[in-house]
Each structure stands twice: as C-alpha cells, then as structure tokens.
Amino acid sequence: MGRPKGWISRRTGRAPMRSPGRPQVNQRVTKQEFWERIAAGLSSEDAAQACGVSQPVGTRWFREAGGMPSITLSPPSGRYLSFLEREEIALLQAQQVGVRDIARRLERSPSTISRELRRNAATRGGTLQYRATVAQWKAERAAERPKVAKLAQNMRLRAYVQERLSGTVRDVQGKPILGPKVPWNGRRHGRRADRRWATSWSPEQISRRLLIDFPDDASMRISHEAIYQSLYVQGRGALRRDLCACLRTGRALRVPRARTRQRGKQFITPELMISERPPEVADRAVPGHWEGDLIIGLNSSAIGTLVERTTRFTVLLNLPPMAGHGSGARVKNGPALAGHGAEAVRDAIAAKIATLPEQLAKTLTWDQGAEMAQHAQLRIETGLDIYFCDPRSPWQRGTNENTNGLLRQYFPKGTDLSRYGERELDAVAATLNARPRKTLGWQTPAEALDHLISRVQVTGVATTP
C-alpha cells in the first residue's frame, strides 16, 4: 500500500533530502585535513594518501574545486554537534539511555538531543534509526547554503566580463583576426604551443575597470577573486571553463601558493646556491669561473654553452640524440634520449673542462635545470665547484645569457640543432672567440685566454693583467 506522501517531513520536522549515494564517514573533517595539506604544498595524491582516502578521490576533490578549498578550514565551533558527539549519542541510544541522561552526559540541552534524534535519523527503513555517519552527513547537507554566483544572476555583468576575457582581436579597421585555432582540452597549454587569441584582460583589470566604466551603477561590481572562482570552480554556472585559456597563465586549475615555493629542484641544497659563491667570482678579477646553459631547438635538440666570465671565452657542447630517440613510443620514466639528459651533459662538460689548465677550472654557475642533476659526480670528475642560480633569475648568469643571444645568429630559434656535429660547433665557437670585444679593450676572447694561459705557465698564477 505504501506510505502517504510527506510522511518523512512530518516525522523528522524538516524537508526531505535527496540522497546522492552512500554517506561518507565524517567527510567534512577529512576534506578539511585534505585542503590543509594542499595549502602546505602537497600534491593532491599525497594529500589524499595522508588523509586516508584513495588517490583518485583526492584528485577528483582538487579538480572539482578548481584547486581552491570548497569548505572553510577553520575548526567547527562548539555550537554544533561534532561527529564524536553523534557517535556517543548513537551508542547511548543503543543502550536505551534516555534523552535527558544523554544530554547530561554530553553537557548539551535535552532539546538539542531530541531534535538531533528526530531530524538526522536514518529513515530509509521506514523507522527513525539513529546512526552517527548518516546523522553527520544529513547535518552537513542541511548546513549548506548554496548561493547563486553574481555572474550567473547579472547577465549584463557576465557579458562585460566575458567580452574582456575572450573578446575577438581586431585590426585597426575593426575586422576580426581569429588567430590560431586551439581546442580546449581541459588542461594548461603546453610549452611552446599556440595560444588562443583573445582580448585577455586579467580579472583584476576587469574588476578595476568597472569602477571607471560604470561609476554610478553599483550592480556592475565584482571582485577579481569572484571571477577566478567562476572560472575554476565547477558547477558555479557563470563562466565557461574553457575561458581559462584566455588567462595569461592558461591554467585550468589554481596552483596553491605553497606549491609554487617548492619548484626548486630536489638535488639542489642551500650551500649550492649562488649566494654561497666566492666573492672573487662576482668582480671577474680572477679567471676560471664559468657560466653554463642549454640552447634548445626543435625536436628536443640542444647545444650546451660554457662561457668564462673574465675572458668571455665560449665553449660549445655537442649533445647529439641518443639511440632510440624519436623512433618508437616513449617509455614513461625512462632514460632521457634527447641528448641533453643529466648523464650526457655531465660527460660533455667533463670532456671540455679536461682540455683546460687546472687553474682555469674553478667554478661553474648553472640554472636549476634537471640536466645538472648529476652535478656531484661532475664535481668529482672535474674539480669544479658548481653553484645554481635562483629560480627565474637569468640575470644572475648575465654573461652566458648575452653569449646565447650572440649564438642565436647561427642557431636561430625554431631550428633543429641535432644536425650540427662537434666540427660545426667548434667552428662557430672559434668564430665567436675571434670577435673583438669592447669589454676586453677590443681584444678577442681567444687572445685574452691565451694571455692568461701563458701567465699560468710562466708564473703558475692566473690573474688578469
């Protein structure tokens, strides 16, 4: 015969709640712990494992929330019952303890316990059976206060924001220029890949410009954070996710700030940073201090560059592709076959440094590229003291960056560098070392280095004249 419509509401005293599936065990506390670990810099997989949930669940939580916490991280106030208190209520009720006695033991009001037993009890079996996990799930569901996003309500404001984000690029005559066609794949754009052409105002620019364009219209106001949330958080119903491609970073998810601070390579320790480099390196008075980097070309081809700071003498490293590169499916976590992996770079530098006098091989400064992961072995083989620049600080290797710019005359961007062998690279290096330099008093780097080598052979001391 069935039960009459609305019997659940009459028994529990609240509106019926549609079940999304099996209630989770104390999920709110688990999610708070998950987002706290994300804020500390852990990946979604590591944070999930630390919280006792599966890695796919952590990844789903992170992506659905757009990389931003979906709940508050502040601890719950004592005004509301906690999961531990609900477990205690379930145990005491199973022992047929009265409501007032339960309230006395938990130091709560009897009306609080009575409402809890009525509102948050499991009703699927047709009776009010109190279970802690179901009660916690129902309390969290009832506490939700869904709020419609401002961009979803205000169509005029949403049109303004979308036009500044993804508007069409136009020429001086007002005709649209579409630019490259880039499909949205739900991820950040790849390195050296085409980007979608759009107006591409930043959310902060849009937010600030509203004050100028609509000074008297209070409805045309929105914070840049609200725009970011509408882009990143799924289900906001305001802006399309693919508009993330119009942001300057092109990120499909927000990156926690603590995670960006950990982008340094794990093989670099504080004593290897450029701040620990000897003071004599900075003033260029003593030769033998080198700066190094890679020039990258098409198909993962590369050339290594070494520049001596005092004489600007340049040495080029031949880094040919290894056997098997580009001939088959790439093996995940397999060896670097492009030719500029850690072992290849180490061997190439060691071979070149071995041709120099010992007094002219003191230090080497590099950026934080993974190609220098075997710097410890390189130091043992060559005796070089190796230091690393700060992240995103190319000016700390100014001599090398300037030399790379000169080398681009011979090796332009977008060309395949693997077609050049050691013979061609030595010829280009010799050509560059034969150019007079203003900083050397119009001497050439080769002449300056020869002068230093002759002084080393006569006096045994390498110093600038």
Secondary structure, DSSP 8 states (H G I E B T S, - for coil): ----TTHHHHHHSS------SS--SSHHHHHHHHHHHHHTT--HHHHHHHHTS-HHHHHHHHHHTTTS-SS--S---TTS--HHHHHHHHHHHHTT--HHHHHHHHT--HHHHHHHHHHSSB-TTSS-B--HHHHHHHHHHHH------HHHH-HHHHHHHHHHHH--EE-TTS-EE--------SS---TT-----S----HHHHHHHHHHH-TT-TTS---HHHHHHHHHSTT--SS-GGGGGGSSS--SS---HHHHTT-S-TT--GGGBGGGS-HHHHTT-S--EEEEEEEE-GGG-EEEEEEETTT--EEEEEE---TTTTSS---TT----SS-SHHHHHHHHHHHHTTS-GGG--EEEE-S-GGGTTHHHHHHHH--EEEE--TT-GGGGHHHHHHHHHHTTTS-TTS-GGG--HHHHHHHHHHHHTS-BGGGTTB-HHHHHHHHHHHHHHHS-----
